[in-house]
Each structure stands twice: as C-alpha cells, then as structure tokens.
Amino acid sequence: MKYDVTIVGGGPAGSTAAKFLSEKGIKTLIIDKSKFPRDKPCGGGIPIRLLDRYNYLKNTDLIECLSFGGIAYSPSLKYKLEYIDNSPIAAMILRQKFDNGLLNFAKNSGTVVYDGKNVKDIKISEDIARVILNDGNKIDSEIIIGADGVWSTVAKKTGLHNYKRWIAVCVFKEYKLDEATVDKYYGNNRCGHLFARFNNISGYGWIFPKKEHLNIGIGSIIKRGIHPNINVNLLNFYKKFLDSIKKHNMVPPDLKIDNVKGGALPNYPLKKTYSNRVVLIGDAAGLINPITGEGIYYAMRSGEIAANVISNALESENTSESFLCNYQKVWKKDFGEDIDLLIGSINVNKEQSIENYFNIASKDKKLTELLIKILTGQASIKKNKWKIARRIIFGSVKSRFLRK
C-alpha cells in the first residue's frame, strides 16, 4: 500500500508528527514494534511549556499531576537549590497512558497505525522511500520519518547514525503507592528532586512524585562500547541511592528494589537529521535536554516542525535533502542553540565545580530560580547565559572576600 508519509515509531515524536500531517490531509502511516498501550523507560516529568504549546493536552487524563517546585542537591548534599512557585513548573505523566493518548490523537486525525510490526530495512531510491518489515511486507511512501528512538533503525539504514556517540543510560522504578502516602512525603506541591553527580556518577539521581506514584531513578552519561558493565554498576548505584533517600526519610522505608527497569537516551543531536526522502525526529535525531534527559518537549516540537516542512515538500514535489534540510534549520533556530549551550555546560562541570556553583547559587535566590527554570524548560539558557555568568562571578568574588 502507498502512503504519503511513513513514520517509524509511535511515541510522542511520531504521534505528534502524524497528527499534524493527517490534519493537513496527508496520508500517513505509523509503524511501531510494540503493541500499544506499552510502557517506556522515562522519569515522566514534562515541562509546563509543553502544555502551553499543545493545549489539546490540557483537561485530559493524560496528566497525572502538576509540580509546583523543584529541589536540586549538590554532589556532597551540603548545598541545595530550592524553588517553589504559585504556578506549576512541570507536569507529571505515566508514559504508558500518555503515549497511548498521543497515538489516539493521531488516529483520530486519520493516521493509520500498524503496531506490533518490526522494521527490517529501509530503501531509498530516486522515486520512492520503502520500508521493509520483518514479515516481508513492503510499504512505499514519498517520505519516511524516523521516530524510532536512540537506536533508530531508520538512522542506521540511511547512514545518519553515529555509532561512537555518547549516550545516557539509566535504571529506575515507578513505585505504585496511594495518594495519601505521596501527600505525606511531598504534599500538594509535588516538588521534583535532583541529586547532581550522586556517588560521583556523570549524571544524577531523581525522585519525581506523581499522583499515586514515585518515579525513582539514576542515570549516567557514557560513551558507547567503553563501559560494558555500566548496567551492573548503575544497579549498584541505584541501591545506594535508594538507601540514601530512605535514610533521609524522603521515601517510605519499605520500598523494594525488585523489577527495576533500564533504558538509554541520546545525549546530543546527530550532525545531520535529514537526507533524501528521510527526516529524523525526537530521540532518533538526538534531540534532548543533555542535563536532565527530558526529551518529550523536543520530540513533540520536532514532530510538529517535521510535519510542516514535509507538507511543504510534498506540495512542492521536492523530497530531496536540499529541501528537507529546512527541517534542521528550523529546529536549530527554535531550540538547537539552547541544547548546544547545555552541552557546553556539561563539558565544564567537574564535580568540584558543580559543588562550587551550588554553594554560590544556594545563597542567591534569583540565581536559584533562574537555574531551576532553565532545568525545567521554563527559561532559555541562550537568553539568560550572561545574567547567569554575572551572578556566578559576583557570588564567587563575594564568597572569596568573606573568607578573607
């Protein structure tokens, strides 16, 4: 069967692209290896700006609860940055429900969905883009969108994948409790907690309280192939992390470590996210906040951008990379510079430097607020980088003066 666009991957990126394409009257197919509803490794926190942009998500049961603040701890736990607002700064979701809801939005807009189907190969020719399934079936379209995650088959088969890339790996568990228990520990504010470089890992630990769940996890940045035992090591770190937050009475003491899940995330964008008749979006393109690992906003936004560019490409009858490069130009302008600056902040942040930054920021309420807002996607690091730099320099000089 022939479609205008075939999307490989039915997560937030693929479903959003499909929704916007179908609403434009473009014949769209989603193929996903999993049967929906399905779960996905994720902390489950999304920036509030996502609800502001995609207001069709508001007033649905896809949002578990709202978070009105955040607390970040230094590596030594000596310093903490705490910010609580009267307005929500993030929303909490359960990925199984959220992703299935987004897929239903696409279906209701006219998208056809083949779930439980594995993609074996991708063939791009001058005249057509072909997806070959494991069962031998072939699906032709004008354009293929790769929305199939960090290990994207579409990216690999079209030569866009970077096999030596840095990635983030994590282990976590979503603990089902009752609302009263979560209220007891986290109140109505449902503040998220981040633990920078816990136990000297190149990442952080987290607690994301939801309506009736606690999502507890730990993640680290690694270079693929360098750390073969990272999953075992992370599990050990997770045990230490769980013991530590129990000791500080941040979670119920009877939480068990069984059935912990793992996952992988990209850590930076691919150099090229398009080619002839192909566009990569979301995790497949490496679009993610490299500090927090939040990727759902970038997934949905890149899906929307891709839909707009592809619509124009089909209308112009030009599906070449010379036209589809406009997709990368748009996302780079929209959020790419913020991602680049966040990557740069990772490269300079050694453990002692982070400790010093926490020390300075913990004494500066305005800097704390700004940093928390950047971490949660409420503020742009591009627009605030000099303001941050000035406050850190001033705080550093002030601290040295006081020590004398």
C-alpha positions, 0 to 999 in steps of 0.5 A: 500500500502507498502512503504519503508519509511513513513514520517509524515509531509511535511515541510522542515524536511520531504521534505528534508528527502524524497528527499534524500531517493527517490534519493537513490531509496527508496520508500517513502511516505509523509503524511501531514494534510494540503493541500499544498501550506499552510502557517506556523507560522515562522519569515522566516529568514534562515541562509546563511549556509543553502544555502551553504549546499543545493545549489539546493536552490540557483537561485530559487524563493524560496528566497525572499531576502538576509540580509546583517546585523543584529541589536540586542537591549538590554532589556532597548534599551540603548545598541545595537549590530550592524553588517553589512557585504559585504556578506549576513548573512541570507536569507529571505523566505515566508514559504508558497512558500518555503515549497511548493518548498521543497515538489516539490523537493521531488516529483520530486525525486519520493516521493509520497505525500498524503496531506490533510490526518490526522494521527490517530495512529501509530503501531509498531510491530516486522515486520512492522511500520503502520500508521493509518489515520483518514479515516481508511486507513492503510499504512505499511512501514519498517520505519516511520519518524516523521516530524510532528512538536512540537506536533508530533503525531508520538512522542506521539504514540511511547512514545518519547514525553515529555509532561512537556517540555518547549516550545516557543510560539509566535504571529506575522504578515507578513505585505504585503507592496511594495518594495519601502516602505521596501527600505525606512525603511531598504534599500538594506541591509535588516538588521534583528532586535532583541529586547532581553527580550522586556517588560521583556518577556523570549524571544524577539521581531523581525522585519525581512524585506523581499522583499515586506514584514515585518515579525513582531513578539514576542515570549516567552519561557514557560513551558507547562500547567503553563501559560494558558493565555500566548496567551492573554498576548503575544497579549498584548505584541505584541501591545506594541511592535508594538507601540514601533517600530512605535514610533521609526519610524522603521515601517510605522505608519499605520500598523494594528494589525488585523489577527495576527497569533500564533504558538509554537516551541520546545525549546530543543531536546527530550532525545531520537529521535529514537526507533524501526522502528521510527526516529524523525526529525526537530521540532518533535525531538526538534531540534532548535536554543533555542535563536532565534527559527530558526529551518529550518537549523536543520530540513533540516540537520536532514532530510538529516542525517535521510535519510542516516542512514535509507538507511543504515538500510534498506540495512542492514535489521536492523530497530531496535533502536540499529541501528537507534540510529546512527541517534542521534549520528550523529546529536549530533556530527554535531550540538547537542553540539552547541544547548546544549551550547545555552541552557546553555546560556539561563539558565544564562541570567537574564535580568540584565545580558543580559543588562550587556553583551550588554553594554560590547559587544556594545563597542567591535566590534569583540565581536559584530560580533562574537555574531551576527554570532553565532545568525545567524548560521554563527559561532559555539558557541562550537568553539568560547565559550572561545574567547567569555568568554575572551572578556566578562571578559576583557570588564567587568574588563575594564568597572569596572576600568573606573568607578573607 
